[in-house]
Amino acid sequence: MLGAFVRAFRTPDLRRKLLFTIGIMVVFRIGSFLPTPGVSYPNVQQCIDEMGTGNDLLGLVNLFSGGALLQLSVFALGIMPYITASIIVQLLRVVIPKFEELHKEGQSGTAKLTQYTRYLTIALAVLQSTTVITIARSGQLFGGCTVDVIPDSSWITLVIMVITMTAGTGLIMWLGELITERGVGNGMSLLIFTSIAASFPPALWSIAGGNNGATKFLIVFAIIILVIALVVFVEQSQRRIPVQYAKRMVGRRMYGGSSTYIPIKINMAGVIPIIFASSLLAIPGIIAQFGDQTSPWVLWVSRNLAVADAPLHLALYVFLIIFFCYFYTAITFNPDEVADNMKKYGGFIPGIRAGRPTADYLGYVISRITAPGSLYLAIVALIPTLAFALLDIGQNIPFGGSSILIVVGVGLETVKQIESQLQQRHYEGFLR
């Protein structure tokens, strides 16, 4: 593998792409530490040292922003507005027929959907920046910190802060597209990878410096390796459905007669079910923060839903992951559409009639594959939570199932792209 990296950097155009990608990542990390105008950076650091991260949802957003959210930096919102906008546009394809028509138009329709995603990203950035600033002013961002992180609360300062954070989100979106066009890999995915990976070393250092630090560090390291091995094994696994294309005459030429397959991954939903489940379970805790802290329902929510290792929380977490895994897979993979395209080009699955029988067979396979895939996601999400609860490490660490899944998935995809470019130049790649 080291030899493959050396060959990659010896290739001039590939070296330029790699250096360009690394440069964009550095710029992204610098923006994560630049404080937004109107924010007292020393007070923010004091609150972080005193209170740590807030609720689960803010901790999730802070993870995807590389710690920029709690520092109220220029890139405080991170890539989350773009992720949310992309998911919304994808879900709207099921509700709005016009969006589905644009998706089927090809490159021109995809370009329009991308433009809609950008507009929605800016709108969500305005809404989320306003929400974050409001939570910071009310003291809920750090759960009762004694100092004020926004000393000047005049409307001019607040408007400048909203504009700055929104512009930061737009800049992140542009940087991600630059990596996709001129660098290596998917830009948005690599920026998320950078945000999450940047939080790993400080967290490991904090674990090693606590009580029984060396023992806990070795156990956590072993758990991370175990989860990474599980993720790599499952993410590389796929069910290949054979497809045969009949021979047909077009003019004087013979087309078809080839054999291929439809690759169906065990985990087709990716990390989306974990993100959805974590976000929904964090909502009751956020609502409870604004209620009477002595009220019975607030105490019940704080005991059973706001604590990550509570039995009810874990049961709902597993249920929501399985539900969203089936839900998102049903949206992203349409058996009827795949069967129609195969029939249009003369393709068929051996032993299955074209048309409706093919769609039914694909739906049956998808439902059978999604069952172990959803259980795999639930296990990956629960192993770090349960292990860290038993070790009494705390939940505000970045080694959750979603973060490891994203880091490993993006790393594998990027390595595959580098390897394909090496093989185009007749070099041996990473995978042997």
C-alpha positions, 0 to 999 in steps of 0.5 A: 500500500505504501508503494501505491501511495508513492506511485500516486504522488509520482504521477504528476496529474494525480499528485496535483489532485491529491495536493489540491484535495489536501489543501482544501481540507486544510482551508476547511479546518482553518475555517472551523477555528475562526470565531464568528464576529460578536462571539467571545472566544475565551468565554466559549473555551471556558464554557466548553471546559466547564460543560462539555457538549450539550444534548445528543443532537447538538453533539451530532451536529458538532461532530459533523462540523469538526467541533466548530459548532460549539466554538461558534466559528465561521464554519459552525454549521458545517456540512449539515445544512447541505446533507439535510437539503440533499435528503429533503430533495431526495425524499421529495422525489416520492411526493412531487412528480416533477422532481421524479421527472427531473431525476429521469431526464439525466444530466440536465435534470440532475443539474436542476435538482442540484441547483434546488439543493443549493438554494435549500441549503442556504435557506436551511443555513439561515434557519439553523444559524438563527437557531444556534445563535438563539440557543447560545444567547439563552445559555442552553448551548452549554447547559448553564455556563456562567459566562456569556458567549455573546456579550453584544446582543444588539440586532446588528451583531446578531444579523452579522453573525447569521450572515457570516455562518450562512456564508460559511455554509455556502463556502463549504458547499463550494469547497466540496464541489471543487474537490469533486471537480478538481480533486480526488473523491466526493468533496462533501464526503471528504469534508465530513471525513475531515471533520470527524477524523479531526476529533479522534486524536483529542478524544483518544488523548482525553481517554488516556489521561483519565483514571485507568487511562492506559487500560481504557485506551487499549480497550477503546482502541480494540473496540474501534479496530473491531468495529472497523473490521466489521464495517469493512467486511459488510460494506464490501459485501454485496448480492450479485443478481445475474442479468442476461441481455438477449441478442437483437439486430439494429440495422446490420449490427448485432447487439446484446448477448452479454451477461452482467449483474446487479450489485445489491449492497447489504447496507444500501441506506448507508449512515442515514438511518443512524442519523435520522434515529439519533436526531429524532431521539434527541428532540424530546431532550431538547424540548425538556430543556425548555420545560420546568425541570421539576415537572414529572414528564421532564424528569421522565424524559431526562431519565429514559430518553435523554440518556444514551444508555437507558433501556428505553432509549436503546430499544427505540434507537434500534427500532428507528434504525431498522425502520429508517433502513427499510424506509430509505432503501425503499426510496432509493431503490425502485424495483419497478423502475429497474425492471422496466429499464431491463425490459426496455433494453432486452435484459432479464434475470435467468429463470424470471420473466421480464416485467412484473415478475422481475420487479417482484423478485427484486423487491423480495431480494431487497427485503431479505437483504435489508433485514441483516443490513438493518441489524448490522447498522443497529449493532454498529451503532450500539457496540460503542455506546454500550462499551463506553457506558460499561467503561464509564468513559462518557457519551460525548466522544466521537467514536460512535457507530455513525462516525466510524461508519462514515470514516471507513466508508469514505476512506474505502471509496476514496482509495477505490478512486485513487486505485482506478486512476493508478490502474488507468496508468498501468500501475498496480493499485492498493488492492491486490 
